[in-house]
Amino acid sequence: MNRGETTLHEIRKQPEVWEQCLKVLKTLNWEELVGNRNPKTHEWIFVGCGTSYYLAQAAAATFTRLTGRLARAVPASEILLVSNLVFPLQQGPCFPVLISRSGHTSEVVRVAELLRQQKLEFLSITCDGNELQELSPRVIKLPVTEESTVMTSSFTSMLMALQYIAAWFGGNQEFMDALQTLPASLSRLLKTYDKKIEGFAQKEFEDIAILAQGALYPIAQEVALKVMESSSSYAQFFHTLEFRHGPKSIVSEKTLVGALLSEEGFEEESQVLLEMKELGAHALAVTNHATDTLRQSCDLVIEHELAVPELAQLIVYVVWGQLLGSFSGIRKGLDPDNPRNLSRVVTI
Ligand code: F1P
């Protein structure tokens, strides 16, 4: 096996995995699973660790946007260490959602045990099942088999499932239909951008900053984590406009600044990226629709050109970061299938 082959294969087969998951989602009885925990009456609190915590944040942003009710995301460790910060004394009715590919992560399993002790109903979503599935009266187990240490299709599939639920609560058939188009869209885009990202990843960077706003911000966090995990390179994430307020002091000719550009904030966000290009950075832009200025100024522009809501594109945006991390690790002579210091599951 070539270095990173398993992880790259799992990244590239996401269209087929999404297709399978969408078939399952259409068969689930949502009324039975979550019907009596409507976001109108219960605050949904998404819980996870590592990649699954960034997934939790993307799910919370989706619920807030699609249901109009505020949803939150917390790392599982916060519930274990400072639970009164997550569930304040005046906490109203809430509905925790535990997210774990393995279902074996110690912090998440402990939270499930705690919630059961407190007789607090919760939902779990997992791929492997394990203890979390056994502890959860309400569970979604997706048909995703992932050998890689780092999470790729498990992240995108579980996020898609949670977005599907948010759309279901809102009776938003248009959004559910939009999700159905993503497998074909990603297949098409991979044909164009897989090789381009591999070429771009041959450059060596000393500093990497991934920028985004809004619901794309958790995706920037996950992209940075993929680069860190898969290539043992230090990557940071910032709200795009925040990057001017100090962190831009790191920018030099050895810096990569990647911006996941939203449609709502495109003008303001792309201006930051262009400023960093002026300061000497290598600029990577991911956007639904680019401008000639962006194409002429950036070192790589990934353009989706999808006729679906931006919120439905979150799982497409992250794929380019998954590839960037793997190709960067391979370029450094590392093996993204066996990342330094990492195990597939964190047990403590
Ligand atoms: C959570 C996690 C991943 C990380 C690595 C170790 O896994 O921390 O976020 O990338 O794979 O496990 P899980 O709880 O979703 O199984």
Residues whose N, C-alpha, C, O or C-beta is under 5 A from the ligand:
A	BS01	F1P	C49 G50 T51 S52 I99 S100 R101 S102 G103 T105 T149 V150 M151 S343 R344 V345 V346
